[in-house]
Amino acid sequence: MSTENEGTAVPPAPSAPPTRTDAPAAPAPQERPAPDQGSNPTTPLPPVPTTAPDHGPYGTPTQDATAAHGTPGTPGAGHGGPHGSPSAPDPSWPPPPPPGTPAQGGGPGGPFGPYGDGGSGHGQGGGGWGSSYQPPEPKKKGSGGRLLAAIAAAALLAGGLGGGLGYTLAKNNDDSGSTTVSASTSGGNVKRDPGTVAAVASKALPSTVTIEAEGRSGEGGTGTGFVFDTQGHIVTNNHVVAEAVDGGKVSATFPDGKKYEAKVVGHAQGYDVAVIKLADAPSNLKPLPLGNSDEVVVGDSTIAIGAPFGLSNTVTTGIISAKNRPVASSDGTGSQASYMSALQTDASINPGNSGGPLLDAQGNVIGINSAIQSTSNGGFGTGQAGSIGLGFAIPINQAKYVAQELIKNGKPVYAKIGASVSLEDTSGGAKITDQGAGGSEAVDPGGPADKAGLEPGDVITKLDDRVIDSGPTLIGEIWTHKPGDEVTLTYKRDGKEHTTELTLGARVGDS
């Protein structure tokens, strides 16, 4: 489409090539005595058209957009449009070719297909570029003819010499070395500097798997996991394999395409951690190194690996945006929520990244990608929400403890204070309820909270130096500890602030 003619009607293509009107008629030059050329007569000049050119709005002859690009079956239409304007058909068109001159194009059905690059597309057939130039009559044989033949022979010789010389120079240049600089290494021989994202990814990807879980009903999904030990244990999220816990199927696929059947060794719904084990695990497994999530600081680089929306082995980068972020998450199945004091990152995390490793700049696992905060709109045609830069990972110090318990006992062990707290989203603290679940006591008789002097109605505002603004925040902070740890609780009762020491108890299993 021509932008010059956009929005205007396109006139039909002329039935014959237009007359050349490149310049207005010029006055006839004064006759000068011709040099003596023997008997060779002077070739008459071709007739000069007298029709003035019709220039379009941009100073070029007007033409239709179709003609500018070639019209099927229209001789001479090609690119003649921009250099000439249509005029009345010339009944003598096309002129006969000079004797011995091969045709250089043609009309419809020429050598370059229906759009006529052989004659119509570029206007070479029958005069070319829209001109009505008539070839001169053949010259009589004489010295002028011999001169032209000599010039042509010289031109051919020069062309041959130039071609041969060009080939020789190019060959010599190739033999002596190019002025361009070639890389000393390429492809698989390139070694990435330690600490770069490429170096970290190249080491971590072979130990990261894409997990497919399927329940007995055929429902399931895709997630991610990573090699935890050389025995074939893979750590992932509970919600990745939850569908396959009771009689379902689980498989893990490595980046090299090798796929292994697996079974669920143990799962912790509250922590959102699960462990699966590969059947017939290979002997060359390389567990990912585990870092220390307590030493992570805001601003540290992060690298997330996973299978967002099923796109396996995807690597994204970001930073630690915040630490100790209280997060209560759910997989949307109506089951109980998971609670964590999470690492927040802006590395792109989407559905399918769940269970994958969150790495530091050295390639150490510092967290397990678990949850995202997102808008309600889905993406990628799935109806699922996508990343807006608010991702949350379970700190690896906590996940490591949970995974080891699952491998050892098959069940999770939770730290507890022995009191029921409100799960309402407030900002004043975690309030101990007046009554526990199912009508039980809000404070377990003889439990940790009872021994520490806590009562129903007390509002816990701190655990050690961590501010507690709600019940979920308190639960997430308690679960970062192990049973038997001693903590200091700050609480309010009747408007007055108090502190007490408490030794955390234990609860086995999710029930």
N, C-alpha and C positions, 0 to 999 in steps of 0.2 A: 504494500500500500504506500502510495506517495503522500507524504505529509503536506506537500504543496497543494494538492488537489483535494485534501480531506474535506468532506462535507459538500462537495459539488458533484453534480451529475457527471458521469464518465461518458464521453461521446464514443460512438462506435469507431472501431479501427478502420482506417481508409482501406479501400479495396486494392489500392496500388501504393507502392512506396512513395512518400512525399518528395516533392521537388526540393533540391538543396537551396537553402536561403541563408547561408551562413553570414553573408555580408551584402549590403545594397550594391546595386550596379555601380561600377566605377567608370569614369570616362575612359574612352579608348586611348591607349598610350600612343604617343607620337611615334611615327615611323622613323626608325634609324637605319642607316645602311648596314646591311647584314655582312658579316665577314665572309670572305670567299671560302665556300665549302665545296667547291667543285660542282659536280652535277647534282649533288644531293639537295633536293628542295627543302625549304623551311616548313616544319610541321605547323599547320594552322592551330591556333588556340581553340580550346573548346568554347562553345557558346556560354555566355554568362547570363544567368537568369536575371530578369528585370523586376521580378516581384519582390517587394520589400518584405523583410521578415516580420512576422507577428510575434512580438516578445510578450511573454507572460508576466505575471506580477513580480517575478524575481529576476527579470532581465534576461530570461532565456526564452526561446521559442515555446509557445504553448503546446501542450501535448496531453494525451490522456494517460492515466496512471497505468492502464493495462499495457499500452504500447511500450512504456518504459521498461517493462520486465519481460516483454515478449508475449505475443498472442499466438495460440496454437493455429497453425495453418496460415499465418499472414506473412508473406515474404517481405523481408526488409523491415519488419516491425521492430525487432530487437531493441537496441539502444539508440535507434535513430531519433526517437522522440525528442530528447533533450537538445539535439543539435539542429533541428529543422522543424518546420511546421507543415501540416498537411496541406496539400494544394490539389488542384484538379487532376484526375488520373491522366497519365500520359499514355495515349493509345499505342505508342511505340515501345512501351515498357514490357518486358525487360529487353535491353539491347542484346544483340547476338555477341557472344564472347569473341575476342580476337582469335584469329587462326592459331592453332597450336597451344591455346591457353586453357588449362584445365578449369573446370567449374570449381568455385571456392565456397560453395554453400548450396543453398537450394531453398525451395519452398517447403511446404508440408511434407513430412516424411523424410526430411534430410537426415544426415548421418548422426545427429545428436538428439533425435527423438521429437515428440510432438510439439515441444516448445521452441523448436527451431533454432538452437544455438548454431546449427550448421549454416543457417541462412536467415532465419527469422529472428532467432534469439539475439544475435549480435549484429544483424543486418549486413553480413558479409556477402550474402548472395545477391547478385544483381546490383552492384554499385556500392553497397554498404553505407551505413550511417545516414540513410535517408537522402542521399544525393541523387541528382538526375544526370550525373556526369556521363558523357558519351565517349567511349574510347576513341582515340585518333586512328585515322587510317594507317595501315601498315606502311612503314618507311620503305623506300626503294633501296635496293642493295647499293652500297657505296662505302666511302671511307667512314661516314658517320656510323653505319652499321657495324663496321669492323671495330670502331672505337668503342661502341657500346659493348660489343662482345668481349673486347679486351678488358674493359672495366669490370664486366661481370665475372670474367675469369679471374681477374685480380682480386675481386671481392670474395670469390669462392676460395681462392688460395689463402687469402688473409684469414678467412673464417676457419679454414682447416688448420692453418698455422696457429691461430689463436686458441682453437680447441685443444690441439696437441700440446701447446705451451701451457695452457691452463691445467690440463691433466698432469703434465710433468711437474709443475709447481706444486699442485695439490699433493701429488705423491711424495715429492721431496719434503714438503711441509709435514706430512704424516710421519715420514721416516725420521725427521729431525726433531719432532716433538711439537705439540700445539701450544699456543699462547694461553689456552685455558688451563685451569688448575684442577686436577683430578683428586678426589678424596683417596686417602691412603687405605681406608677401610670402608666397607659398605655392607648393608644387609645384616646377616647374622654375626658378622665379625665385629660389629660396633660394640664397644664396651661403654656403658653409661657410667657417669661419675657417681660414686656412692652418695646417697642422699637425694638424688634427683627423683622425680616422680616416676620416670621411666625405669630407673634402676629398682626402685621399691616395687613397682608393679610387676616387673619381670620375675622377681623372686617370690612375690606373694601369690600371683595368679595360679601357678601350678598346684598350690595347696588350698585353693578355694574351689568349692563345688556348687553346682546348681542342683537344688533339691526339688524333687517332684513328689508330692504326697497326695494320696488318693484314698478316700474312705470307702467303706463297703458299698455305699450307694453310688459310687462313681464320682462324687464331688471331691474337690481338692484344689490345689494351687501350686504355685512355684515360689520358691524362696532360695536362700543362700545359706551356706555353712562353710566352716573351715576346719582343716585337719588339726585336731587337738593333741593327739599322741601317735606314736608309731603302731599302736595296736588297732588302728582303724576307727577310733572314736572321732566323730564330727560334732562340733558344737553349733547350735542354731537357736532360733526362737521357738518357744512352745507353740505359738500360734501358727508357725509354718507347718508343723507336723501333727497338730491337734486332731485333724480329721482322720489320720491314719493310726491313731493310738489303739483303737479297738477293732482289730481285724482288717485294717487297711494295708496299703502298700506304700513303700517309700523307696526311692532310688536317688542316687547321687551321681552326677556326671561331672567329670573333670574337664578342664579346658582342652585337653588333647582328644576329647571325644569318648574316652573310656567311661563306661557306665556300670555302676555296681548296685545290686540290690542291697537294702539295708533294713534294719529293724530299730524300733525306738527302745533305747535302754532305760530312759527315764525322762520325765518332764515335770517342770515346776511352773504351774500356771501363774502363781503370784509373782514370781521373779521373771516370768516370760523367758525361761531358758529351758532348752531340751538337748539331749544327747542321743545321737543315733550311732550305730556301728555298722560298718561295711561288711557284707558277706564276702569271704575270700579276699580280704584286704591285701593289696600289693605290699611287698616287702620294702619298697623304696619310698614310703610315705615320708614327707618332710613336714613336721608340725610347724605352724607359724610361731615365732617367738612372742611370748606374752610380756607386755610392758607393765608399768606401774601407773595406774590411772590416778593415784593420789598425787603424783608429781606433775601431772598435766596442768598447764596454766592457760588462761585465756589468751588467744592469739597464736597458740601453737598450730602448726600446719597439720592438716588431716587428709587422709586418703581413704575413700570408701570404695569397696568392691562389692558387686552384687549383680543381680539379674533384674533390673527394673523393667516391669511389664514384659518379663520373659526374655529380655535382651541380655543373655548370659555374658559374664566376664567383662562387665562394664566398670570402668574406673573413673571416679570423679574426685575432685579435690576441694578443699576449703580450709577453714580454721576452726579452732575451738571457740565458739561464740560465748559460752557460759558454762559454769560448773554447778553441780548440786542443784540442777533444775528439777523441782518436783513435778513428776509426770504420772498421771493415772491414765492408762490406755486400755483399749478393748479391741478385740478383733471383729466386733460387730455381730457376733453370734448369740449375744445375750448371756454369755458366760461371765464369770466374775472378772473384775478388772485386774490389771497388773499395776504395780506401783514401783517406781524407781526414782532414785536421786540421780538424774541423768546428766551425761555430757551432752551439751547442745552444740551442734555443728551446722554450718551453712553449706557443707558439701551436699551435692544433689543426691537426695535419697527418695526413692519412689517405691510403690508396691512391687515386691520382688527383691528389693534390697534387704528385706528383713532377714536377720540371722547372719548377715555378712559381716566381715571384720571392718572396724574402723581403725586405721593405722596411723602411727605418727610418722614423722619425716624419716625415721630410721627403719621403718617397716615393722615396728613392734605393734602388736594388737593392744589397743587401749580401750576398746569398747566393742559391743555388739550392736549393730544398727537395729533399732527396734520399732520406732514410732516416728510419725511426722505430724506437724500441725499444718493444716492446709485449708484452702477454701473448699466450699462444698461442691464446686464443679469438678466433674471428672475430666479425664484426659485420655488421649490415645484410643478413643473409641471404646473404652472399657467401663465408663461410668465411675471409675475410681479416681480419687483425688490425687493430685500430683504435688511435686515439691515446690515450695515457695521459699526455700532456704531455711526452714526451721525443722531440723532433724534431731532426733534424740537417740542416744546409745546407752546401753547398760554398761557401767564402768567394769572393766575387765577384772579388777580385784574382786568384785562381788561375783561376777559370772564364773570366774575360775573356781571359787569356793563351792558354788552351787553345782557346777559340772562335776567336780570331784565327788561330791556327795551323791549325785545321781549315778555315777559310775560305780561307786562303792556300795550304795544301799538301794538304788533304784527309786528312791523317794527324796524329795527335798526336805531340808530342815530350816525352819524359820526362827529367827529371834523374836521374842515377844516381851511386852511389859505386863500382860495379864489384865488388861482393861479394855473395854469397848469405847471407841471414840466416834463422834459424829463425822460422817463423810460429807457433810455439807461444805460447799466451797465458800469459806469465810476468810477474813483477814485478821481475825482477832486471836486465833490459835486453835488448838485441837481440844475440843470439849469432851470430857468423859460423860457418857450418856447416863441417864437415870436407870436404864435397864439394858441388859445384854440381849444377844440374839436368842430368839425362841423363848423369851421370858426368863432367861438366866440372869445371874448377878452381873452387874456392869463391871464390878471389880472382883476378879477371881479370889475367893477366900484362900489365904496362905500363899498367893502368887506374888510376883515381883512388885507390882504396884501396891498391893495390900501391905506388903512388908515395908515399902517406902513411905507409907502413910497417905497415899492418894485416895480420894473419895469421889463419888459421883458428883458432877457439877464443877469439878476443878477444870481449869483451862490451862493446858500445857503450852507455853510460849517459846521454850528453848529446849534443845537437846544438846548438851555440851555448849558449844558456841554457835550452833546452827539455829537460826530463827525459825520457829514453827508457826505457820499462818493458818493451817487447816489440818484436818484428820489425815487426808491422803499424804500430805507432806510429812507428818509424823511417822506414818507407816513406812514410807520410802526411806526415811532416815534410819529407822530402827533396823530395816532389812539390809542396810549397808554394814551392819555389825554382825557378829557371831554370837550364838548363845554363850553366856558366861561373861561377856564383856560388861564392864562397869561404866555407867554413864551418869551424867548429872542432869537432872530435870529441873527446869524453872517453870513454875505454874502460879496461877492466880486463884485465890479463894476469897470471896467476899471483898473483892477490890484490893486485896493485899497480895504482894508478891512473896513467894517462898521458893526455896531450893531444896532438893533432896537427892540422895545418892540411890542408884537402883542397879541391881545386877540382872541382866537380861536372861529370861528363861528361854525354853525351846518348844517348838511345835513341829511335829513330824507330819508330812503330807499336806495336801491342799485342802482337805476337808476341815 
